[in-house]
Amino acid sequence: MAMNYNAKDEVDGGPPCPPGGTAKTRRPDNMAFKQQRLPAWQPILTAGTVLPTFFIIGLIFISIGIGIFVTSNNIREIEIDYTGTDPSSPCYKCLSPNVTPCICTINFTLEQSFEGNVFMYYGLSNFYQNHRRYVKSRDDGQLNGDPSAFLNPNKECEPYRRNEDKPIAPCGAIANSMFNDTLELFQKGIAWWTDKNVKIRNPPGTDPLAERFKGTTKPVNWVKPVYMLDSDEENNGFINEDFIVWVCTAALPTFRKLYRLIERRNYLHPTLPAGRYYLNITYNYLVHSFDGRKRMILSTISWMGGKNPFWGIAYIAIGSISFLLGVVLLVINHKYRNSSNTADITI
């Protein structure tokens, strides 16, 4: 049977529609969006608009960078390395495993007074807390007080999951390697509120902590079990602030962690007046086996935090590059205008 064919009935290269059928089309709807008729604005970049932008950005960034850099330099900070690898160091005797417990005293001098609150940190170098297996070696359910995780810790805690046929609490390599040097200064309030009250909790119950941790054992490298870290019940067990600060792993091999806070008591006098000081250290944490370093840092803070010149230098560098590019383009534009006798140049 023959059928009449009309080229107008063919739709966008597709097969012809059957007689009496509805025409199907792949043509986009006649809408401003689909037909690309939306209003658009395309700036014309000329020397008169680009050059001032480079200079303004450069001046703004340089000004901010100088402010941040000066603020960072005004922060008081002192670092004391007490690793003890130097034979002249008072802590050199503590490198011998036969001297236990080992106590050494470091003398230091503050040339300038420390005003406001003073933050005391311990710093470690060449210690890789960001290793994948190290970061995973913990049981978050156990740290959150889940009773079932006490009897059967996460397998990621191996080989620090069980000891003497008892589950370890807290388990894992992070807890087992907790920093345990003692620096003679006592203060609370160094952990984040959410870490101590939300993320990490002691086992539920009203019994003494020793009863709630019954059936578990301490990490291999620990001297005391977790429920004897502090005599204060509100700073003991998993919610011990030193433990909480430690389990928040660092991203880089050289890091510092907050150890204590020296609050300013009298606003008429500096927190730490200039003069000679003595730092008593109970040396427990050995780092020389992996060429690590240990240090104590005293620092004040500002509105931007602790001492860190990086951001000031970065802002100054970016502003200088922007300003230099503006100067280079200005010279090129001036030379081109003189040679072509044109009023402006489109970039």
RODO-2510 file (C-alpha; in nm, 4 decimals, decimal comma):
residues 347
     n   res          X          Y          Z
     1     m     0,0000     0,0000     0,0000
     2     a     0,1498     0,3379    -0,1004
     3     m     0,1704     0,6306     0,1417
     4     n     0,2120     0,9951     0,0600
     5     y     0,5313     1,1566     0,1991
     6     n     0,5870     1,5212     0,2705
     7     a     0,9279     1,6472     0,3853
     8     k     0,7607     1,9001     0,6145
     9     d     0,6109     1,6179     0,8157
    10     e     0,9541     1,4771     0,9095
    11     v     1,0602     1,5979     1,2505
    12     d     1,4261     1,6983     1,3077
    13     g     1,5719     1,4070     1,1129
    14     g     1,3564     1,1458     1,2859
    15     p     1,1234     0,8980     1,1212
    16     p     0,7994     1,0346     0,9761
    17     c     0,4956     1,0293     1,2004
    18     p     0,2228     0,7770     1,1209
    19     p    -0,0956     0,9189     0,9728
    20     g    -0,3138     1,0692     1,2393
    21     g    -0,0374     1,0440     1,5059
    22     t     0,0933     1,3243     1,7299
    23     a     0,4131     1,4836     1,6062
    24     k     0,7079     1,4139     1,8377
    25     t     0,9910     1,6587     1,8302
    26     r     1,3326     1,6887     1,9887
    27     r     1,3333     2,0591     1,9368
    28     p     1,3764     2,2503     2,2695
    29     d     1,0749     2,4371     2,3972
    30     n     1,0419     2,7957     2,2918
    31     m     1,1585     2,9300     2,6307
    32     a     1,4139     3,1958     2,7081
    33     f     1,6253     2,9523     2,9120
    34     k     1,6214     2,6631     2,6638
    35     q     1,6630     2,8885     2,3625
    36     q     1,9477     3,0761     2,5345
    37     r     1,7806     3,4115     2,5193
    38     l     1,8440     3,5036     2,8841
    39     p     1,9857     3,8504     2,9418
    40     a     2,3616     3,8482     2,9887
    41     w     2,6280     4,0999     3,0791
    42     q     2,9847     4,0681     2,9641
    43     p     3,2260     4,3261     3,1003
    44     i     3,4740     4,4817     2,8644
    45     l     3,8063     4,4748     3,0469
    46     t     3,9979     4,7867     2,9683
    47     a     4,3146     4,9300     3,1183
    48     g     4,1042     5,1964     3,2889
    49     t     3,9135     4,9317     3,4876
    50     v     4,1717     4,6533     3,5327
    51     l     4,4700     4,8590     3,6505
    52     p     4,2911     5,0308     3,9433
    53     t     4,1569     4,6905     4,0520
    54     f     4,5077     4,5443     4,0747
    55     f     4,6355     4,8443     4,2717
    56     i     4,3381     4,8497     4,5119
    57     i     4,3597     4,4742     4,5810
    58     g     4,7346     4,5049     4,6316
    59     l     4,7035     4,7917     4,8794
    60     i     4,4224     4,6215     5,0747
    61     f     4,6074     4,2896     5,1051
    62     i     4,9374     4,4545     5,1986
    63     s     4,7642     4,6615     5,4689
    64     i     4,5877     4,3576     5,6155
    65     g     4,9090     4,1527     5,5994
    66     i     5,1118     4,4174     5,7823
    67     g     4,8445     4,4373     6,0540
    68     i     4,8378     4,0592     6,1015
    69     f     5,2183     4,0338     6,0943
    70     v     5,2646     4,3089     6,3533
    71     t     4,9953     4,1546     6,5767
    72     s     5,1640     3,8149     6,5546
    73     n     5,5036     3,9605     6,6431
    74     n     5,3577     4,1334     6,9497
    75     i     5,2582     3,7960     7,0961
    76     r     5,4980     3,6828     7,3685
    77     e     5,6267     3,3285     7,3221
    78     i     5,9151     3,1207     7,4515
    79     e     6,0133     2,7628     7,3597
    80     i     6,2270     2,5382     7,5788
    81     d     6,3643     2,2148     7,4291
    82     y     6,4122     1,9545     7,6997
    83     t     6,4726     1,6426     7,4872
    84     g     6,8067     1,5967     7,6626
    85     t     7,0165     1,4680     7,3714
    86     d     7,2858     1,7267     7,4456
    87     p     7,5211     1,5975     7,7216
    88     s     7,5137     1,9442     7,8816
    89     s     7,1339     1,9317     7,9220
    90     p     6,9953     1,8662     8,2739
    91     c     6,7624     1,6046     8,1183
    92     y     7,0449     1,4072     7,9531
    93     k     7,0487     1,1633     8,2461
    94     c     6,6839     1,0750     8,1722
    95     l     6,7738     0,9067     7,8414
    96     s     6,9029     0,6081     8,0355
    97     p     6,6296     0,3453     8,0978
    98     n     6,7873     0,2693     8,4369
    99     v     6,6913     0,6095     8,5796
   100     t     6,3228     0,5753     8,6770
   101     p     6,1512     0,7888     8,7710
   102     c     6,3674     1,0695     8,6340
   103     i     6,3173     1,4327     8,7353
   104     c     6,5141     1,7146     8,5763
   105     t     6,5013     2,0926     8,6182
   106     i     6,5387     2,3460     8,3358
   107     n     6,6308     2,7071     8,4171
   108     f     6,5094     2,9773     8,1831
   109     t     6,4663     3,3541     8,1804
   110     l     6,1750     3,5659     8,0607
   111     e     6,3201     3,8834     7,9120
   112     q     5,9753     4,0467     7,8913
   113     s     5,6638     4,0131     8,1043
   114     f     5,3716     3,8014     7,9797
   115     e     5,0439     3,9934     8,0067
   116     g     4,6964     3,8388     8,0018
   117     n     4,6280     3,4653     8,0065
   118     v     4,9330     3,2510     7,9322
   119     f     4,8940     2,9201     7,7498
   120     m     5,1359     2,6368     7,8204
   121     y     5,1891     2,3770     7,5460
   122     y     5,3976     2,0674     7,5025
   123     g     5,5415     2,0201     7,1557
   124     l     5,6582     1,7062     6,9743
   125     s     5,8582     1,6772     6,6534
   126     n     5,8925     1,3866     6,4099
   127     f     5,5829     1,2236     6,5650
   128     y     5,3383     1,1171     6,2919
   129     q     4,9914     1,1176     6,4438
   130     n     4,8432     1,1368     6,0921
   131     h     4,9394     0,7790     5,9960
   132     r     4,6287     0,6011     5,8663
   133     r     4,6523     0,2969     6,0956
   134     y     4,7333     0,5172     6,3944
   135     v     4,4331     0,7466     6,3376
   136     k     4,1961     0,4477     6,3049
   137     s     4,3353     0,2728     6,6135
   138     r     4,0621     0,3779     6,8574
   139     d     3,7073     0,2817     6,9522
   140     d     3,4728     0,5816     6,9443
   141     g     3,1925     0,3775     7,0963
   142     q     3,4116     0,2948     7,3938
   143     l     3,5177     0,6580     7,4337
   144     n     3,1523     0,7603     7,4252
   145     g     3,0754     0,5334     7,7219
   146     d     2,9073     0,2433     7,5369
   147     p     2,9140    -0,0515     7,7861
   148     s     2,9215    -0,3147     7,5087
   149     a     3,2429    -0,1656     7,3681
   150     f     3,4181    -0,2216     7,6997
   151     l     3,3905    -0,5998     7,6806
   152     n     3,4482    -0,6209     7,3032
   153     p     3,6579    -0,3292     7,1736
   154     n     3,6809    -0,2466     6,8043
   155     k     3,9217    -0,4669     6,6070
   156     e     4,0879    -0,1520     6,4742
   157     c     4,2506    -0,1267     6,8198
   158     e     4,4786    -0,4249     6,7514
   159     p     4,7427    -0,4942     6,8799
   160     y     4,6318    -0,2797     7,1760
   161     r     4,2862    -0,4347     7,2038
   162     r     4,3339    -0,6865     7,4838
   163     n     4,6013    -0,7523     7,7449
   164     e     4,6186    -1,0383     7,9934
   165     d     4,2883    -1,1696     7,8523
   166     k     4,1165    -0,8451     7,9500
   167     p     3,9889    -0,5706     7,7184
   168     i     4,1959    -0,2535     7,7273
   169     a     4,0200     0,0728     7,8130
   170     p     4,0924     0,2981     7,6363
   171     c     4,2107     0,0727     7,3553
   172     g     4,4207     0,1514     7,0507
   173     a     4,7575     0,2984     6,9561
   174     i     4,6484     0,6596     7,0143
   175     a     4,5690     0,6016     7,3805
   176     n     4,8681     0,3725     7,4305
   177     s     5,1101     0,6442     7,3133
   178     m     4,9622     0,9229     7,5275
   179     f     5,2091     1,1930     7,6315
   180     n     5,2844     1,1429     8,0013
   181     d     5,5621     1,3836     8,0974
   182     t     5,4690     1,5941     8,4000
   183     l     5,5406     1,9674     8,3887
   184     e     5,4953     2,1371     8,7249
   185     l     5,1859     2,3467     8,6689
   186     f     4,8235     2,2664     8,7475
   187     q     4,5149     2,4158     8,5863
   188     k     4,1958     2,2915     8,4174
   189     g     3,9974     2,4134     8,1161
   190     i     4,2173     2,3054     7,8235
   191     a     3,9724     2,0758     7,6366
   192     w     3,6874     2,1809     7,4078
   193     w     3,3463     2,1721     7,5766
   194     t     3,1963     1,9526     7,3016
   195     d     3,4801     1,6994     7,3320
   196     k     3,4337     1,6631     7,7075
   197     n     3,0531     1,6735     7,7203
   198     v     2,9407     1,5257     7,3865
   199     k     3,2019     1,3235     7,1978
   200     i     3,3817     1,1615     7,4920
   201     r     3,2106     1,0367     7,8087
   202     n     3,2715     0,8028     8,0971
   203     p     3,0640     0,4840     8,1291
   204     p     2,7130     0,5633     8,2580
   205     g     2,6208     0,4967     8,6179
   206     t     2,6580     0,6319     8,9690
   207     d     2,9134     0,3787     9,0948
   208     p     3,2748     0,4880     9,1454
   209     l     3,4805     0,4971     8,8260
   210     a     3,6828     0,1962     8,9347
   211     e     3,3617    -0,0117     8,9440
   212     r     3,2418     0,1191     8,6073
   213     f     3,5744     0,0223     8,4470
   214     k     3,5769    -0,3173     8,6185
   215     g     3,6775    -0,5990     8,3857
   216     t     3,9095    -0,3827     8,1761
   217     t     4,2817    -0,3178     8,1994
   218     k     4,5062    -0,0189     8,1324
   219     p     4,6943     0,0380     7,8038
   220     v     5,0283    -0,1415     7,7853
   221     n     5,2446     0,1714     7,8166
   222     w     5,0414     0,3360     8,0925
   223     v     5,1502     0,3423     8,4553
   224     k     4,7986     0,3980     8,5947
   225     p     4,4565     0,2861     8,4702
   226     v     4,2340     0,5466     8,3071
   227     y     4,0170     0,5898     8,6189
   228     m     4,3214     0,7020     8,8225
   229     l     4,4502     0,9798     8,5948
   230     d     4,3312     1,2496     8,8358
   231     s     4,2022     1,2668     9,1904
   232     d     3,9248     1,5011     9,0763
   233     e     3,6217     1,2933     8,9697
   234     e     3,5228     1,5609     8,7150
   235     n     3,8623     1,5302     8,5435
   236     n     3,9099     1,1546     8,5566
   237     g     3,8562     0,8620     8,3229
   238     f     3,7865     0,9285     7,9565
   239     i     3,6958     1,2916     8,0317
   240     n     4,0455     1,3681     8,1633
   241     e     4,1389     1,6817     7,9738
   242     d     4,4971     1,5740     7,9028
   243     f     4,3628     1,2526     7,7488
   244     i     4,1013     1,4389     7,5413
   245     v     4,3627     1,6804     7,4034
   246     w     4,5899     1,3895     7,3110
   247     v     4,3312     1,1814     7,1215
   248     c     4,2576     1,4785     6,8938
   249     t     4,5304     1,3749     6,6508
   250     a     4,7545     1,6287     6,4778
   251     a     4,7856     1,6595     6,0995
   252     l     5,1597     1,7312     6,0832
   253     p     5,4602     1,5555     6,2403
   254     t     5,5642     1,8712     6,4291
   255     f     5,2823     1,9913     6,6506
   256     r     5,1952     2,1419     6,9862
   257     k     4,9089     2,0586     7,2203
   258     l     4,7679     2,2680     7,5014
   259     y     4,8896     2,1448     7,8400
   260     r     4,7872     2,4065     8,0962
   261     l     4,6365     2,7537     8,1209
   262     i     4,7749     3,0226     8,3516
   263     e     4,4918     3,2661     8,4130
   264     r     4,5567     3,6276     8,4967
   265     r     4,4526     3,6937     8,8561
   266     n     4,5547     4,0553     8,9080
   267     y     4,5060     4,3077     8,6287
   268     l     4,7542     4,5448     8,7958
   269     h     5,0412     4,2985     8,7547
   270     p     5,1583     4,0798     8,4641
   271     t     5,0713     3,7115     8,4694
   272     l     5,4365     3,6089     8,4395
   273     p     5,6746     3,8912     8,5337
   274     a     6,0147     3,9080     8,3660
   275     g     6,2807     3,7126     8,5531
   276     r     6,4291     3,3685     8,6114
   277     y     6,2106     3,0581     8,6278
   278     y     6,2548     2,6882     8,6995
   279     l     6,0698     2,4157     8,5124
   280     n     6,0512     2,0824     8,6966
   281     i     5,9969     1,7903     8,4572
   282     t     5,9108     1,4301     8,5365
   283     y     6,0690     1,2699     8,2296
   284     n     5,8613     0,9687     8,1189
   285     y     5,8013     1,0089     7,7455
   286     l     6,0957     0,8758     7,5410
   287     v     6,1342     1,0155     7,1893
   288     h     6,5027     0,9666     7,1044
   289     s     6,4346     0,6185     6,9572
   290     f     6,2654     0,7848     6,6554
   291     d     6,4786     1,1052     6,6552
   292     g     6,1945     1,3063     6,8047
   293     r     6,2170     1,6300     6,9998
   294     k     6,0229     1,7558     7,3021
   295     r     5,9663     2,1137     7,4041
   296     m     5,7615     2,3286     7,6373
   297     i     5,6047     2,6482     7,5009
   298     l     5,4674     2,9459     7,6905
   299     s     5,2600     3,1832     7,4794
   300     t     5,0090     3,4646     7,5019
   301     i     4,7346     3,5096     7,2416
   302     s     4,5680     3,7915     7,0479
   303     w     4,2403     3,8341     6,8579
   304     m     4,3871     3,6126     6,5820
   305     g     4,5017     3,3336     6,8152
   306     g     4,8582     3,2283     6,8872
   307     k     5,1834     3,3379     6,7273
   308     n     5,1756     3,2549     6,3549
   309     p     5,3450     3,4889     6,1045
   310     f     5,2362     3,2791     5,8037
   311     w     4,9084     3,4588     5,7339
   312     g     5,0668     3,8011     5,7558
   313     i     5,3425     3,6995     5,5147
   314     a     5,0883     3,5367     5,2810
   315     y     4,8702     3,8497     5,2649
   316     i     5,1743     4,0721     5,2057
   317     a     5,3017     3,8393     4,9300
   318     i     4,9660     3,8269     4,7491
   319     g     4,9236     4,2041     4,7769
   320     s     5,2762     4,2653     4,6479
   321     i     5,2208     4,0332     4,3504
   322     s     4,8938     4,2101     4,2657
   323     f     5,0557     4,5524     4,2968
   324     l     5,3541     4,4402     4,0831
   325     l     5,1216     4,3061     3,8121
   326     g     4,9438     4,6422     3,8113
   327     v     5,2739     4,8231     3,7587
   328     v     5,3773     4,5858     3,4767
   329     l     5,0414     4,6263     3,2972
   330     l     5,0581     5,0030     3,3450
   331     v     5,3995     5,0152     3,1745
   332     i     5,2781     4,7925     2,8890
   333     n     4,9661     5,0004     2,8434
   334     h     5,1607     5,3274     2,8461
   335     k     5,4068     5,1956     2,5878
   336     y     5,1286     5,0569     2,3648
   337     r     4,9306     5,3809     2,3767
   338     n     5,2328     5,5845     2,2775
   339     s     5,3141     5,3538     1,9857
   340     s     4,9618     5,3098     1,8495
   341     n     4,8256     5,6538     1,9446
   342     t     4,5108     5,4978     2,0829
   343     a     4,3073     5,6214     2,3756
   344     d     4,2809     5,2879     2,5567
   345     i     4,3570     4,9206     2,5243
   346     t     4,1181     4,6276     2,5583
   347     i     4,2687     4,3434     2,7597
***
